[in-house]
Amino acid sequence: MRKARAVQTIVMAAALSLMGCAGYTKYQPPRVLPDDTQDIPEPSPRDTTVAQNIFELAVVYPTATFFDFARHIRSLGRNKLQALNMDTFGGIKDSSWFTNRNAKKQMSLEEIARGPDKGAGPETEGPWKIVSAKVEGFTPGFNIIDARGDVYVLKFDPYGYQESSSAAEVITGKTFYAAGYFVPENYIVYFDPAILKMEGPCMLENEKGVRCELTTDDFDRIMQRVEPLPDGRIRAVASKFLSGKPLGGFRYNGRRSDDPNDIIDHEHRRELRGMYVMCAWLNHLDIKDSNSLDVYVEEDGRKYIRHYLMDFGTTLGASPGGPMDAFRGAETDFDLGAGAGNLFTLGLDVKEWEKAPDAEFPSIGRFSAMGFEPGSTAMYMINPAFSLRTDQDCYWGAKLVMSFSNEQLEVLVREGQYSDPAAEAYLLDVLKQRRDMTGRYWFSRINCLDDFTLDQLPDGYQELRFVDLGVAAGFWTERETRYRCNLRINDTLVKENYRLPEGNIIPLANLQDLVRRSDKIDMPVKEQDQWEVSLAISRDFGHNFGKWVKVYLKQDPSGKFRLLGLKRQD
Amino acid sequence: MRILRITGFVEHFLILALVLAFLVPPPLLAQQARSETEDSSGETDKPAYPEKVRSRAAWEYIVNIPGYILYLPFFLVYSAASPLIGWAEKSNIVPRVNDFLTSDDGKRRAFPIFETQYGAGLGYRHKDLLKPGCELKVTGMVGLWWKRFLALEMNGFRLAGPLDLGLGAHSLLLSDAAFYGLGNGSSKENRTNFAHRQPAVWASLGIYSGKKLNTGLVFRYEQNSISEGRNPNYPSTTDWPGHTGEPLPGLSEKADFLALEFNLDHFSLFQRQKSAGGWVIGLKAGMYNQLHEDTYNFYKGFLDVKRYIHLFYGRTLSLRFATEITRPIKDGEVPFYYLSRLGQRKTIRGYFRDRFRDRDSVLFSVEYRYPLIKRPAKIPSLDALLFIDSGKVYHDVFAEDFFSGFHTSFGGGFRIYNRQGMDLEFYLAKSKDGFRFYLVWNEF
């Protein structure tokens, strides 16, 4: 009896908390976050191995999530916690994680092509001094110092699949950079293997993960696994060492204990949650701590941690062993959910990926728009930030994806330096298709009215303008699209289902007129009153309307409106 | 004590929960909790850093209290496991052990094995030992009641032309082998156990006409001795004829045999990434003559036909028919341990091992295998399988009613494997005897 009462109390507390989330609440703008590039003392490097990270993601995190009852209650109540670092319009401010670039202002084609690169890559005349080598995994690699003294990681394409990994590394890296993330400089290089010099002792991490001294035999053995070009040169990707002190990969949950600037749990950062959409688009599925890097950098006299994404060689259709495996994107590494499904269907349900044909272009690998599902692309393993993503996070991510124009994509693909024009054209086509599938998917899941502005008209009136991203992208036509709005002042619903006569413009005089004619509210409207314009879209000539976006306005003493912020229905 | 009496279990539970909630970092906020502790450890001369953004409401902490408690054992295990995993990776212990067990060229390899009949042990394989194609296999397994199986085998030593030589020896001690009586109607309540010791040496001469068809002659010398079983849970078979009153041929005796066997094998099984199929056919005929005495002389014939049909996208149906015939030569007898047996993993699963014994046996089996998780390379794949086994033993298959009295079982199982050689299978089978569970690791 007592036990039942205790359980009852807990459930009621949870239910009341959830109920508190419903109903009318006055719009409260999100907390303005401080600049996270403040000077901090030097943190110590994070000492987590790849295996520990995999253990954490594959075992610890799922168990912890299972016992996180509050999270289950939130999911059941469709009250997922939104990202904690968004601004009043659902975006995020520039930080040590992300800089608003292409989605904020279209980058020029030159800027897109340049990406994060500050120079022209390593001096290919040589000599390149080998510092260390790695043959673990499928593809070998070297750390080298070029004639200018810059340090690079030299990575090669898998044998038989020339251009695949190196092109993916550069294209995806530059795309992520243009989207706003921090990435290292990656250069495709063609060089004579004779410029590689072994001077002094250098360490080798062999196939079995054992570290030993690199011998000439080892070097020859490594080079045998690298496919040369017909002219004897070698194509590789040179990834420049980042300036600053590397501190290990960042986690996708929790915070760095030694970074005072790190005030938000990473799983609640919009740029990490929304990155899912970018990753799905570009087939960047191997998202784990070790494919990221925290670097203690110095800028304008301040020292702080900047968070980089790394290692894009296993993206698009490429993987270290050749084409990406067919199941990638559809299932995680050891997907028990999919396995359970197969168990009960007795394997009679053949998955699309099982029918996937072999890669058409060895230089591209397995990458197509067929079977691409923007909302359910599976990563290699569970990612805490991705697993907490909401539609709003993905909408934000989709805006990043949709910000890339055809011309920009063309430039990006050209940066991959494919020797086969047909392969290049294929990749460009797939990227465009997947981009559009991504946009269409997420823009239909959430109200995609955006870029709200208040325009001052010459006659002194104001109008609220917005952009329908779905129409702008060409997914739906203006003809089939209708908008309607509800107007609420404070908690009083003044007007319901008001069809907008002029498409994506709301003359505020019209709203004021509605208020004047309404008997639901006492006139005059006070200055401190909050106006809530709730807009919904119909894509079928006004028969059915979807989710809302609420725009909040306030009048100043002169009667002029100003935008407070907005909320979207998830 | 008084307080304990006044308050009930629920109160204790809640108090404990509250205490733990403050002591144990919440599952998902472990990192956060650490961060805040360290942040607040406070260096006052440092500039004031921004306040952390809380990601949870108060009710979430309260609702999660039972979760924290339930998670606590996992938390402790994981906390201990994580540094170990880190150490294992940094010290390269796994690649080092692998390096120790496997040669660089992949020709030599040692690996763990487990089979419920014999126990656990190690297998070692050396390919191209003396000549290309020549393979050495060493197996050592030990199980409960000191049962053991030690074997040394070398195959494929090319003599001349298509003629191959094979040599081998094994020492087997099955200390709790089961005997339920003779005939198709033996009862599981009559289980007795005996110890079967069998050292053997053999030599084979094979002729290989092609990759799919092999034939050969095997000369085998075997010593058999039957003694009291070591499993104290069952009566010893040496107490026989407790059940029937008739002496059991071969019981409590030592018998040396010289056998000559003829083998003909057809193997056309193909396994590709997306499909598998083909035939595996084995035909064996052998004569067994007792040395020094003339009590036991018999011959055996054995046919095993397996047809693997690839259905679609890695789903495979396998059909199997097997039959074994044992006949005495002239006035000879067949020792009970050489009779045809049914009831084990490779015959009718779900029945106890060697549950039915008689001169002849017939077995049918249908098995459907389908992938649950299909992965290339290093990542393990997981297959599921469903099967129906049916079999019968006969004193004379040609004289008795062939169809009546079949013992049927059914079940399912899983197989986890990867291309690096890991192979773990487990089945659960149901028969009239009840449920039986089988575990096989790297069958050799």
Interface residues (C-beta under 8 A of the other chain):
Chain A: R2 K3 R5 A6 I10 A13 A14 L16 S17 R31 L33 P34 Q38 D39 I40 P41 D47 T48 T49 V50 A51 Q52 F55 E56 V59 V60 T63 A64 T65 F67 D68 F69 A70 R71 I73 R74 L81 L84 N85 K208 G209 V210 R211 R251 N253 G254 R255 R256 S257 D258 P260 N261 D262 I263 I264 D265 E267 H268 G321 D325 F327 E331 D333 F334 D335 L336 A338 G339 A340 N342 L343 L346 G347 V350 E354 K355
Chain B: G8 F9 V10 E11 F13 L14 P26 P27 L28 L29 A30 Q31 Q32 R34 S35 T37 E38 D39 K46 P47 Y49 P50 E51 K52 V53 S55 R56 A57 W59 E60 Y61 I62 V63 N64 I65 P66 G67 Y68 L70 Y71 F74 Y78 A81 S82 I85 G86 A88 E89 K90 N92 V94 P95 R96 N98 D99 K274 F312 Y313 G314 R315 Y368 Y370 P371 L372 I373 K374 R375 P376 A377 I379 P380 L382 A384 L386
